[in-house]
Structures are given as structure tokens and as C-alpha cells.
């Protein structure tokens, strides 16, 4: 472990030197990548420096214990060694966690897409419920949520809703929500009290910058149309809504949330970049054949990941067998404990793989 930490410390010094060079500052893409690398390495180097100090202090305390004849000084040395031993163990655990390979996108903002699945009107209502969960969770995390596009359901909720969420480490926290969410409950339209099962799919994509995903606008067809959603008379009478079609891939993105055509275009390009990145990443993994089939996050958006059972007030995350009976709180945005359990399971799995 020490050899690996020394190599990281050396690389951190190299990156610091590169960041100070004018040629690096002039290259926006390289400077951004190196800045992020330096920030990530600095966290490990800081803990490693503490660890080295604890090791040095431990040797000094052992030397005192071996050489000192005074009983009081020997007792002090023993107490210090005990304290240093606890610090060493704690720092080693911290280092192990820091050395787990990080997803380079964990610090990014996200594009969140929720779509009604099987279940008709009830599925659209459930998609709306899920959006409220994430909206409330974003508020608790002090993140910023911004709508991009919505298609409302005929009986309420949404057939589709797309938004961005910006803040600290949003993708690293929210990526575990991708997949199929299933609800079991009696719909408001059910007259005989029968329990129905409906579903909605959630897709969490890292928001990519222009530098990271370069789009040739010659490959994009841009169409404008009148917005159909809420927002006042001007929304429905001006051609502010944007639809982008990426011709090489056939990916279609639309945005009609704002009154400004330019702002809608910027938002639509964000979604297009995210989807192109996801498509390319999936293609690379398939070609190399090294995709990690994690029990926590396989990346397959068709996976059924969670069931919300209203009659029993129960939520079960099928990936880790995590069950809680606090459905009302969860539907009010209290999903932090579920995500924490998933992150712990994911990290434990990565540690086993590393060993």
C-alpha cells in the first residue's frame, strides 16, 4: 500500500507542476482534466501525510518505551502508542476507501429522466410521485433542479419529465436511482379496491460539457414549434420550443420549458450531449468486454430495482435486499438512507474486487 501511496504523491506533484505551465493553462480541456485529477489526488495525499506522521510518531513512542526507565514516562508512551494504534487503523480504513476506483463522473451534475411504464394512467401518476421524491430530496441536499421538458398524463402525473439537477456530487449520489421502479397500490380510479402494479423508469445521466462531448451542429437538425405546456399565452403562441435530431444516431431531444428559444436550445444540447456520452460509453464497454456486472448498479435501465408497496407501507430495494417500512417519509424525499446503503454495498463490492 505504501508503494501505491508514494506513486500517488509523486503523481500529485507532477500534476501540480503541469498546472503551473502556460501551455497547460492555454489548453482548456487539458487544464480542466488536470485540475480535477489534482483535486482527487490531493485528498489521498492529505490522508497519506497524516498516516506517515502517525507511523513516525509510533516509532518514536516505541523508542521511548524501549529506552526510558522512568515508570511515568513509560506509561505515557504506552498510552500514546494505544492512541496512535487507533489512529493508524482509522486512517488505513480511510485510505482503503479513497483508493477505491472512482467514477470520473461522480462530481458532475445530472440529467434526470422519468418515464411512465406499464400501468397506463396509474404509471403516469407514479412517475409524478417519483419526480416529487427527487425534487424534495434535491431541496434537502440544497441542489438546484430545473425542468427541461414535460409531457403530462391524462389523469395527472407525467408520461415523461426531464430535468437537470446541479450541486455537489449529484451524479455520485443519484446514479443508483437508474432503473425500473415498481409500485403496488390501489389506484384512485379503481372502484373495487384491487391492488394494481405499475412501473416507471428512471434514467440518471451525467451532464457533459462542450469540451467533453463535441457535437458537430452539421449533424443536428433543429426544428422549432409552439410549446404545449404551462407558462402563459406567449409560450403557446411563439416558436420557442426546440427539437433536436442527431442524424448519425437518430437521437431526438426536445425542450419546451422556457419562453426563450435560445435557452431551450442550450438545455436541449445538454441532454443531447449526455445521451451521446452514454451511448459511446456503452459502446466502448461492449467492445472491450469489461463492463462490471455490479449487483448494485449494472447500468441496465431495464433492471427492476425497487418496489413501493403501499398496502404494507414497505419499500424494497431488490439489488441489496434492503427493506424499510417508512413509505410516507420516502415519498416525501427521505431517500438518503437507501442511497447510503447502496453506496456502502457498492464500495464493499469494489473492495472485494480490489483484493
Helices and strands as residue ranges (DSSP letters): H 2-19, H 22-26, H 28-67, H 71-98, E 110-116, H 121-140, E 144-152, E 158-166, H 170-174, G 175-177, E 179-185, E 196-206, G 217-219, E 220-225, H 233-237, E 241-246, E 251-255, H 261-288, E 304-309, E 314-317, E 322-324, H 327-330, H 336-354
